[in-house]
Amino acid sequence: MKYSLGFLFLLSVLTVHAQTDSSSVSRDKVAKIPAFDLLKIDSSSHFTRDMLKKKRNTLIMFFSPDCPHCQHMTEEILAAIHSLKRVQIIMATYQPFEEMVDFYKKYQLANYPAITVGRDTRFSLPPLYGMTQLPFLALYNKKGMLITTFDGGQTIAKIQEAFKKNKK
């Protein structure tokens, strides 16, 4: 019994250490906006990094349509959309396409030209960022350089503050 508990403790310590290391390596890969390919709502076209508007701040939000925290973060963003008018918002999910479409319709995201929603069909973004919670936010300045990331969402005030601090 003692040996089993000791082994489990050692295994958990190694797992935590390995996760920490992979997260820091992932952050290096996202110092600039990473390449991505999102299947758009129309189910036939894609949105990629090359389609981002130049010289605009960018917020990438990875979400799950059925996540209450993601829903709340979306509501917060929409309520403050006027103060984020100089930010392009990319909302990506890996959940089934139909769930993404329902989410898009529920929040009437078609009414917000600054918001692009798409499905990360290759599940490429979560490993790059070392995501641990949803919603996950990555903020980039006008030069496409990483400002900061937030696991589990954040207040609009903190998001605005991060963009203001990094006007470059």
CORHUJO-V428700 format. One record per backbone hydrogen bond with DSSP energy under -1.0 kcal/mol. NH is the residue of the N-H (numbers start at 0). CO is the residue of the C=O. E is the energy in kcal/mol with one decimal. If there is no record, write none. Layout:
NH & CO & E
NH & CO & E
This chain:
4 & 0 & -2.3
5 & 1 & -2.4
6 & 2 & -2.5
7 & 3 & -2.5
8 & 4 & -2.4
9 & 5 & -2.5
10 & 6 & -2.8
11 & 7 & -2.3
12 & 8 & -2.2
13 & 9 & -2.4
14 & 10 & -2.2
15 & 11 & -2.3
16 & 12 & -2.4
17 & 13 & -2.6
18 & 14 & -2.4
19 & 15 & -2.2
20 & 16 & -2.2
21 & 17 & -2.3
22 & 18 & -2.0
23 & 19 & -2.0
24 & 20 & -2.0
25 & 21 & -2.4
26 & 22 & -2.1
27 & 23 & -1.2
28 & 24 & -1.0
30 & 27 & -1.0
32 & 143 & -1.5
37 & 46 & -2.7
38 & 118 & -2.6
39 & 44 & -2.8
42 & 39 & -2.3
46 & 37 & -2.5
50 & 47 & -1.8
51 & 48 & -1.8
56 & 85 & -1.1
57 & 139 & -2.3
58 & 87 & -2.8
59 & 137 & -2.9
60 & 89 & -3.4
61 & 135 & -2.6
62 & 91 & -2.6
66 & 63 & -1.9
70 & 66 & -2.3
71 & 67 & -2.4
72 & 68 & -2.4
73 & 69 & -2.3
74 & 70 & -2.3
75 & 71 & -2.4
76 & 72 & -2.5
77 & 73 & -2.6
78 & 74 & -2.2
79 & 75 & -1.4
80 & 77 & -1.1
82 & 79 & -1.4
86 & 83 & -2.2
87 & 56 & -2.8
88 & 113 & -2.9
89 & 58 & -3.1
90 & 115 & -3.4
91 & 60 & -2.9
92 & 117 & -1.7
99 & 95 & -1.8
100 & 96 & -2.3
101 & 97 & -2.3
102 & 98 & -2.2
103 & 99 & -2.5
104 & 100 & -2.4
105 & 101 & -2.8
106 & 102 & -2.2
107 & 104 & -1.1
108 & 103 & -2.2
110 & 107 & -1.9
111 & 108 & -1.7
114 & 111 & -2.0
115 & 88 & -2.8
117 & 90 & -2.5
118 & 38 & -2.5
119 & 92 & -3.2
120 & 118 & -1.8
122 & 119 & -1.8
127 & 123 & -1.1
128 & 124 & -2.1
129 & 125 & -1.4
130 & 125 & -1.7
135 & 61 & -2.3
136 & 149 & -2.7
137 & 59 & -2.4
138 & 147 & -2.8
139 & 57 & -2.9
140 & 144 & -2.6
143 & 140 & -2.2
145 & 30 & -3.0
146 & 138 & -3.5
147 & 138 & -1.1
149 & 136 & -2.6
151 & 134 & -1.4
152 & 134 & -1.6
158 & 154 & -1.9
159 & 155 & -3.0
160 & 156 & -2.4
161 & 157 & -2.3
162 & 158 & -2.1
163 & 159 & -2.6
164 & 160 & -2.5
165 & 161 & -1.0
166 & 163 & -1.1
167 & 165 & -1.0
